[in-house]
């Protein structure tokens, strides 16, 4: 079913200014669209609150608070807010548009990241949050979905919709804000929101980048919240053997359950992160986690990072071009005059003055001609620069060429084109070869691709190939969901929405359904030995992961006490976590000799033991305990059987 067609905002112009072109994402509070500011002729993201919530003043206030809060933050790693307003039932924010994907998309595609790539993302995130913390704000909803990674490698923090000032009072009577997997213990207990809750969330996100999974899992949100309150985040090296201790220490510091033990804010955590990174070798930074699904890269420099290494945002090292900026210090021409002529040697009385005056007149005439010629050259050519050829270049490449020529890129315009590839320059004003003054401005017109595009048939192609194909055709990869399929290989596309062959406007988002492969029913291996349980899972194509800590259980020592998930269906290659028993707890056996039989039963069963009677022939009519199989004061496994002899 094509849900895009049912969206009433597509094609509309909000507030007589913002033309809604395509839907990017849908959340519980708002929908985000790609739009064009018709007044300034620029692409931006439009976050529109669901009309059903617009009647709730608290939601509207939160929306407006986001606009005001982020508008106060001027940082290259924070998604900027341009405008806020209403149009009838629609309340909206106009924000910076980032062409790219979220960190959640990256993790979904790659599983886990190498330490270098994880640090390349974490550092700019901390730089953005550090600016917010120093400005007096807390994000409160840090998660991979709110980390945007642009096509040019820029990392930006988005969705300050839950932001609040540090010194304001938090209402704890309502539902806990944020996402349960990233909530700090103090947020769960009393709704506290200080910079350290963002630090905790960043620690969880960093763990997820390194391991490909969340540190705490459960069937219900309540189970996850309980683990946040009562269990420490495990070291990432438990899931990724070989990770250096410095990364374990960094995660432990950021996710300490006691907020006073954590770094006080993101600035402090950023400092710790850089110190930890400095201790790691290249081999340690490029460790490949077993959960990683590596993708091909065109260059050696990109082998470890999701961020192009030539582009680093504020808060991360920035690589400068290898070549110097041409003519950076000589952009303005300067006329040099010859040094003054040496004074003539004194002549004798017979020398006279006429020859010297004639020579000076000749020199002056030459200088005048040179000066006038140089001045004419400067006026006609010296202060002008030719506009370089920019057609078919990407916007970033064009801006780099203009900068090298000493010119500036002006406002970028966008237009449909069936000739020029989407995202490339199709025209300049002035055009190539024209002469304009140094530091002049060149307006770029960038292609939006053809106005209408047919959705290609992507069935059976890999997710990466499908996304690349959509972008090449001028469409945007949309939401990715997974489902089991008996025929389509795991990781390949099952279907698209809109369906293949459907004609859509350029830039329309296309949702992708990706195969999880053939389903595997999870067997119950509790009670089996560790070796047998692992063999049973691997025989079905599943992986077994042994939990680092063993638990006391009525199950025999060395056998499986619990498994996660307990049942259901998984894809081939998915992991089942096994918790191994260290046997039942040993408890002290009470002394029941000399007691009546009923009293002995009550005392032993109350302590956690089972009771068996040995009466023999002489004890058939007796009612007093003469002895017991385990003497009082000794220990025995809880739940084990104690035999009492009756005489």
C-alpha positions in Angstrom: 0.0 0.0 0.0 1.4 3.4 -0.9 1.1 5.4 2.3 3.0 8.3 0.8 0.1 9.2 -1.4 -2.1 9.6 1.6 0.0 12.3 3.2 -2.0 15.5 2.8 1.1 17.7 3.2 3.0 16.5 0.2 3.0 19.1 -2.5 1.5 21.7 -0.1 3.1 25.1 0.8 3.1 25.8 4.5 2.8 29.4 5.7 3.0 30.6 2.1 6.7 29.8 2.1 7.7 26.2 2.6 6.9 23.7 -0.2 6.7 20.1 1.1 8.4 17.8 -1.4 9.0 14.4 0.4 8.6 12.7 3.7 11.8 11.7 5.4 10.7 10.1 8.7 7.8 9.7 11.0 8.0 9.8 14.8 5.7 9.6 17.7 5.5 13.4 18.0 6.1 14.7 14.5 6.8 14.0 10.9 9.9 15.3 9.1 9.8 16.3 5.5 12.2 17.6 2.9 11.0 21.0 1.8 12.1 24.0 -0.1 12.1 27.5 1.3 10.5 29.3 -1.7 11.6 32.7 -0.3 15.3 31.9 0.0 15.3 29.1 -2.6 17.0 26.5 -0.4 16.4 23.0 0.7 15.6 22.4 4.4 14.0 19.9 6.7 10.5 20.7 8.0 9.5 19.0 11.3 5.7 19.1 11.5 3.9 18.2 14.7 1.1 15.6 14.3 -2.2 17.6 14.2 -3.7 15.4 16.9 -1.0 16.7 19.3 -1.3 20.4 18.3 -4.2 20.8 20.7 -2.0 19.8 23.6 -0.3 23.0 24.9 2.5 21.0 26.6 3.5 19.4 23.3 3.4 22.8 21.5 5.5 24.4 24.3 8.1 21.6 23.9 8.2 22.2 20.2 8.7 25.9 20.6 11.3 25.2 23.3 13.3 23.1 20.9 13.4 26.0 18.4 14.5 28.5 20.9 17.0 26.2 22.5 18.7 25.1 19.4 18.6 28.6 17.9 20.9 29.6 20.8 23.4 26.9 20.0 25.8 27.9 17.2 27.9 24.8 16.6 28.8 22.9 13.4 27.8 19.6 15.0 24.2 20.7 15.9 21.4 20.7 13.4 20.4 24.3 13.1 16.9 25.6 13.4 15.9 28.4 11.0 12.3 29.2 11.8 9.3 28.2 13.8 5.6 28.9 13.1 2.1 27.6 12.6 -0.2 27.2 9.6 -3.8 26.3 10.6 -3.6 23.0 12.5 0.1 22.5 11.6 2.9 23.6 14.0 6.3 23.3 12.4 10.1 23.9 12.7 12.2 24.7 9.7 15.6 23.1 10.2 18.9 22.5 8.4 18.6 19.6 5.9 21.3 16.9 6.2 21.6 14.7 3.2 22.8 11.3 4.5 21.7 8.8 7.1 21.4 8.3 10.8 23.8 6.4 13.0 21.0 3.8 13.5 21.1 3.2 9.7 24.8 2.7 9.8 24.6 0.2 12.7 21.7 -1.6 11.0 23.8 -2.0 7.9 27.2 -2.6 9.4 26.4 -4.4 12.7 29.3 -3.0 14.7 32.0 -0.5 13.9 35.8 -0.5 14.2 37.0 1.6 17.2 38.4 4.2 14.8 35.0 4.7 13.2 33.2 4.7 16.5 35.5 7.3 17.9 35.2 9.4 14.7 31.4 9.6 15.4 31.6 9.9 19.2 33.9 12.9 19.3 31.7 15.3 17.2 28.6 14.1 19.1 30.4 15.0 22.4 31.5 18.3 20.9 27.9 19.2 20.1 26.6 18.1 23.5 29.4 19.9 25.2 28.3 23.2 23.6 24.8 22.5 24.8 25.9 21.7 28.3 28.1 24.8 28.5 25.1 26.8 27.3 23.0 25.4 30.1 21.0 22.7 28.2 20.5 19.0 28.4 19.5 16.9 25.4 17.8 14.0 27.4 17.2 11.8 24.4 20.6 10.8 22.9 20.3 7.7 20.8 21.6 6.6 17.3 18.4 7.8 15.7 19.4 11.4 16.7 22.9 11.3 15.3 23.0 12.3 11.6 25.9 11.5 9.3 25.9 13.6 6.1 27.0 12.3 2.7 30.0 14.6 3.1 31.0 13.0 6.5 29.6 15.7 8.8 28.3 14.4 12.1 25.4 16.4 13.6 23.2 15.9 16.7 19.5 16.4 16.0 16.1 16.4 17.8 16.5 18.7 20.8 12.7 18.2 21.3 13.3 17.0 24.9 15.9 19.6 25.7 15.5 21.7 28.8 17.5 24.1 30.8 19.6 22.6 33.6 18.0 24.8 36.3 14.4 24.2 35.4 12.2 21.8 37.4 11.4 18.4 35.8 7.9 17.1 36.1 8.2 13.5 37.3 4.5 12.8 37.5 4.2 12.0 33.8 5.9 9.4 31.7 9.7 9.2 31.7 11.0 11.0 28.6 13.6 9.5 26.4 14.2 6.0 25.1 14.5 3.2 27.6 17.7 1.7 26.3 19.6 4.9 26.8 18.1 6.2 30.1 20.4 6.9 33.0 19.4 5.3 36.4 18.6 8.7 37.9 16.2 9.5 35.0 14.3 6.4 35.7 14.2 6.8 39.5 13.2 10.5 39.8 13.3 12.1 36.4 16.6 14.0 37.1 18.0 15.7 34.0 21.6 16.9 34.3 24.4 16.8 31.7 25.5 13.5 33.2 22.3 11.8 31.8 23.6 12.7 28.3 27.0 11.4 29.2 25.4 8.0 30.2 23.5 7.8 27.0 26.6 8.5 25.0 28.4 5.7 26.8 25.5 3.3 25.8 25.7 4.6 22.2 29.5 4.1 22.2 29.0 0.5 23.5 26.5 -0.2 20.8 28.8 1.1 18.1 31.6 -1.1 19.3 29.6 -4.3 19.8 26.6 -3.9 17.5 24.1 -4.5 20.3 22.6 -2.7 23.3 24.1 -3.5 26.8 20.8 -4.3 28.4 18.0 -6.2 26.7 14.6 -7.5 27.7 11.2 -8.6 26.5 9.5 -5.5 28.0 10.6 -1.9 28.7 10.2 -2.7 32.4 12.9 -5.4 32.3 15.3 -3.0 30.5 14.7 -0.3 33.1 15.3 -2.8 35.9 18.7 -3.7 34.4 19.7 0.0 34.1 19.0 0.4 37.8 20.6 -2.8 39.0 23.2 -4.0 36.5 26.4 -2.3 35.3 27.0 -1.9 31.6 29.3 -4.8 30.7 32.7 -4.1 29.1 32.5 -4.1 25.3 35.5 -6.5 25.3 33.2 -9.2 26.7 31.3 -9.1 23.3 34.3 -8.2 21.2 37.4 -10.1 22.4 40.6 -8.1 21.8 39.2 -4.6 22.3 41.8 -2.6 24.3 41.2 -1.9 28.0 41.1 1.9 27.4 37.8 1.5 25.5 36.3 -0.7 28.3 37.4 2.0 30.8 35.9 4.8 28.7 32.5 3.0 28.6 32.6 2.1 32.3 33.3 5.8 33.2 30.5 7.1 31.0 27.9 4.6 32.1 28.6 4.4 35.9 25.3 4.0 37.7 26.3 6.6 40.2 26.1 9.9 38.4 28.8 11.5 40.6 31.3 8.9 39.3 30.7 9.9 35.6 32.3 12.8 33.8 30.3 15.9 34.8 29.4 16.8 31.2 30.2 16.0 27.6 33.2 18.3 27.5 34.9 16.2 30.2 34.0 13.0 28.5 35.3 14.4 25.2 38.6 15.0 27.0 38.7 11.5 28.3 37.9 10.1 24.8 40.8 11.9 23.2 43.1 10.7 25.9 42.0 7.2 25.4 42.3 7.5 21.7 45.9 8.7 22.0 46.9 5.5 23.8 45.6 3.2 21.0 47.8 1.9 18.2 46.6 1.8 14.6 46.1 -2.0 14.9 43.9 -1.5 18.0 41.9 1.3 16.3 41.3 -0.9 13.2 40.2 -4.0 15.2 37.3 -5.6 13.3 34.5 -6.7 15.7 33.1 -10.2 14.9 29.6 -8.6 14.7 30.8 -6.2 12.0 29.5 -6.5 8.4 32.3 -4.7 6.5 31.6 -2.8 3.4 33.9 -2.0 0.5 35.7 1.3 0.3 37.3 2.9 -2.7 40.4 4.1 -0.9 42.7 2.9 1.8 42.1 5.9 3.9 38.5 4.9 4.3 39.1 1.4 5.6 38.2 2.1 9.2 35.7 4.9 9.3 32.2 5.7 8.2 33.3 9.3 7.9 35.4 10.3 4.9 38.8 11.0 6.3 39.3 14.1 4.3 36.3 15.7 6.0 36.3 16.1 9.8 33.9 18.2 11.7 34.5 20.5 14.6 35.3 18.5 17.7 37.3 16.0 15.5 40.6 16.5 13.8 40.3 18.4 10.6 42.5 17.3 7.7 43.8 20.3 5.7 44.6 20.0 2.0 48.0 18.8 1.2 48.6 21.6 -1.3 48.8 25.2 0.0 46.0 27.6 -0.6 47.0 29.1 -3.9 47.6 32.9 -3.9 46.0 33.1 -0.4 48.3 36.0 0.5 48.4 37.6 -2.9 44.8 38.0 -3.9 45.1 41.8 -4.3 47.5 42.9 -7.0 50.1 45.5 -6.0 52.1 47.8 -8.3 55.8 47.8 -7.4 57.8 51.0 -8.3 61.5 50.7 -9.2 63.9 51.7 -6.4 65.0 55.4 -6.7 68.0 56.0 -9.0 71.4 56.3 -7.4 72.5 60.0 -7.2 74.8 60.9 -10.1 78.5 61.2 -9.4 79.6 64.8 -8.9 81.0 66.3 -12.1 83.7 68.8 -12.6 82.9 72.4 -13.4 83.0 71.6 -17.1 80.4 68.8 -16.7 77.4 71.2 -16.6 73.8 70.3 -15.5 72.0 69.8 -18.8 73.0 66.1 -19.4 71.8 65.1 -15.9 68.5 66.9 -16.3 68.0 65.1 -19.7 68.7 61.7 -18.1 66.3 62.3 -15.3 63.6 63.4 -17.8 64.1 60.1 -19.7 63.9 58.0 -16.5 60.8 59.9 -15.4 59.1 59.4 -18.8 59.8 55.6 -18.7 58.5 55.3 -15.2 55.4 57.2 -16.2 54.7 54.9 -19.1 55.3 51.8 -16.9 53.0 53.2 -14.2 50.3 54.1 -16.6 50.5 50.7 -18.3 50.4 48.8 -15.0 47.5 50.9 -13.9 45.6 50.2 -17.0 46.4 46.5 -16.7 45.2 46.5 -13.1 42.0 48.3 -13.9 41.2 46.0 -16.9 42.5 42.7 -15.7 44.6 42.7 -12.6 41.7 42.9 -10.1 39.5 40.3 -11.9 39.4 36.5 -11.8 37.9 34.1 -14.4 35.1 31.9 -13.2 36.4 28.3 -13.4 34.5 25.5 -15.2 32.2 23.9 -12.7 29.6 22.0 -14.7 29.0 18.4 -13.7 30.9 18.9 -10.5 29.3 18.2 -7.1 28.4 21.2 -5.0 31.3 20.5 -2.6 33.8 20.1 -5.5 32.5 23.4 -7.1 32.9 25.3 -3.8 36.4 23.9 -3.4 37.3 25.2 -7.0 35.8 28.6 -6.3 37.8 28.9 -3.1 41.0 27.9 -4.9 40.3 30.7 -7.4 39.7 33.2 -4.7 36.0 33.4 -5.3 33.0 32.6 -3.1 29.9 30.4 -3.6 26.7 32.4 -3.3 23.2 31.1 -2.7 22.7 27.6 -4.2 19.7 27.2 -6.5 18.1 23.8 -7.3 16.3 22.8 -10.5 15.1 19.7 -12.2 17.2 18.3 -15.1 17.1 15.2 -17.3 20.7 15.8 -18.5 22.7 16.5 -15.4 23.0 13.9 -12.6 21.3 14.8 -9.3 23.5 16.8 -7.0 25.8 18.1 -9.8 26.2 21.7 -11.0 24.2 22.4 -14.1 24.7 26.2 -14.4 26.6 29.1 -12.9 26.0 32.8 -12.7 28.3 34.3 -14.0 29.1 31.4 -16.4 32.5 29.8 -16.8 35.2 32.1 -18.3 33.5 35.3 -17.2 35.7 37.7 -15.3 34.6 39.0 -11.9 36.3 40.9 -9.2 38.5 39.0 -6.7 36.4 37.6 -3.8 33.3 37.9 -6.0 30.3 35.6 -5.6 29.2 32.9 -8.0 25.7 31.5 -7.8 25.4 27.7 -8.4 22.4 25.9 -9.9 22.5 22.3 -8.8 20.5 19.5 -10.5 17.6 17.8 -8.6 17.6 15.1 -11.2 14.7 14.4 -13.5 11.3 15.8 -12.2 9.7 12.3 -12.2 11.4 9.0 -11.8 10.3 5.4 -12.1 11.0 3.3 -9.0 13.4 0.6 -10.1 12.9 -3.2 -9.5 15.3 -3.8 -6.6 14.1 -7.3 -5.6 17.0 -9.6 -4.8 19.6 -6.8 -4.7 21.7 -6.1 -1.6 20.6 -3.2 0.6 23.8 -1.2 -0.2 23.3 -1.6 -3.9 19.6 -0.7 -3.7 20.3 2.5 -1.8 23.0 3.5 -4.3 20.7 2.8 -7.2 17.9 4.9 -5.7 20.2 7.8 -5.1 21.6 7.6 -8.6 18.1 7.8 -10.1 17.2 10.8 -8.0 15.2 9.0 -5.3 15.9 8.9 -1.6 16.3 5.6 0.4 13.6 5.6 3.0 12.8 3.5 6.1 14.3 0.0 6.1 12.3 -2.8 7.7 13.1 -6.5 7.9 11.0 -9.7 7.5 11.6 -13.4 7.0 11.6 -14.8 3.5 12.1 -18.3 2.4 13.4 -17.3 -1.1 15.2 -14.0 -0.9 18.7 -14.3 0.6 19.4 -12.5 3.9 20.3 -8.8 3.5 18.6 -8.5 0.0 15.6 -6.5 -0.9 12.2 -8.2 -0.9 10.0 -5.2 -2.0 9.8 -1.4 -2.1 7.1 1.1 -1.2 6.2 2.6 -3.7 6.3 -0.5 -5.8 8.7 -1.1 -8.7 7.6 0.7 -11.9 5.7 3.4 -10.0 6.4 7.0 -11.2 7.3 9.4 -8.4 8.7 13.0 -8.1 12.5 13.2 -7.9 13.6 13.1 -4.3 10.7 10.9 -3.1 11.6 8.5 -0.3 11.3 4.8 -1.1 10.9 2.4 1.8 12.7 -0.9 1.6 11.8 -4.3 3.0 14.9 -6.5 3.5 15.0 -10.2 4.0 16.1 -11.7 7.3 16.5 -15.0 5.5 14.7 -18.3 6.4 13.3 -18.3 9.9 14.7 -20.6 12.6 12.6 -21.7 15.6 14.6 -21.1 18.8 15.0 -24.4 20.6 14.8 -24.7 24.4 18.3 -25.8 25.6 17.9 -25.0 29.3 19.1 -27.8 31.4 21.5 -29.1 28.8 25.2 -29.0 29.3 27.0 -26.0 27.8 28.6 -28.1 25.1 25.4 -29.8 24.1 23.4 -26.6 24.0 26.0 -24.8 21.8 26.0 -27.8 19.4 22.2 -27.8 19.2 22.1 -24.1 18.3 24.9 -24.3 15.7 23.2 -27.3 14.1 20.2 -25.0 13.4 22.4 -22.2 12.0 22.3 -20.1 15.1 25.2 -18.7 17.1 25.7 -19.2 20.8 27.0 -16.5 23.1 28.0 -17.4 26.7 27.1 -14.8 29.2 30.2 -13.6 31.1 28.6 -14.2 34.6 27.3 -17.5 35.9 24.3 -17.7 38.2 23.1 -19.9 41.0 20.4 -22.2 39.9 18.7 -25.5 40.6 20.1 -26.7 37.3 23.3 -28.7 37.6 26.6 -26.9 37.6 27.9 -26.3 34.0 24.4 -26.6 32.5 22.3 -23.9 30.8 20.3 -22.0 33.5 18.6 -19.5 31.1 18.6 -18.4 27.5 17.7 -15.2 25.6 15.5 -15.3 23.6 13.7 -18.1 25.3 11.5 -18.9 22.3 10.3 -17.4 19.0 11.9 -17.2 15.6 15.3 -15.9 14.6 17.2 -15.5 11.3 20.0 -17.8 10.4 23.2 -16.5 12.0 21.4 -14.7 14.8 22.7 -15.1 18.4 21.2 -16.8 21.4 22.8 -15.8 24.7 23.2 -18.7 27.2 23.6 -18.2 31.0 25.5 -21.1 32.6 24.6 -22.4 36.1 27.1 -22.5 38.9 24.8 -24.9 40.7 22.3 -24.3 43.5 23.4 -22.2 46.5 24.8 -24.1 49.5 22.9 -23.5 52.7 23.2 -24.7 56.3 21.2 -27.8 57.3 19.2 -27.3 60.5 19.6 -29.9 63.3 16.3 -31.9 63.7 17.5 -34.9 65.7 15.2 -35.4 68.7 12.4 -33.5 67.2 9.0 -34.9 66.3 8.5 -35.9 62.7 6.2 -33.1 61.8 8.4 -30.5 63.4 11.4 -31.9 61.5 9.5 -31.7 58.2 8.6 -28.0 58.9 12.1 -27.0 59.9 13.9 -28.7 56.9 11.3 -27.7 54.3 11.3 -24.1 55.6 15.1 -24.0 55.1 14.6 -25.1 51.4 15.2 -28.8 51.5 13.1 -31.8 50.5 12.6 -34.5 53.2 12.5 -38.3 53.0 11.7 -40.6 55.9 13.5 -43.8 56.8 11.4 -45.7 59.3 12.6 -49.3 58.9 10.8 -52.0 60.9 11.6 -50.4 64.3 10.3 -47.0 63.2 6.9 -48.0 61.9 5.2 -46.6 65.0 7.8 -44.1 66.1 7.5 -40.3 65.9 10.9 -39.0 66.9 13.9 -38.3 64.6 16.9 -40.3 65.7 19.3 -39.2 62.9 19.6 -37.3 59.6 21.6 -37.9 56.4 23.4 -34.6 56.6 24.3 -33.5 60.1 22.9 -30.2 61.5 25.3 -27.3 60.9 26.8 -28.8 57.7 25.8 -27.3 54.3 24.0 -28.9 51.4 22.6 -27.7 48.0 19.4 -25.8 48.4 16.5 -28.0 47.2 18.4 -31.2 47.8 16.9 -34.1 49.8 17.6 -34.8 53.5 16.7 -38.3 54.8 15.6 -38.5 58.5 15.7 -41.8 60.4 12.7 -42.3 62.7 12.6 -44.6 65.7 
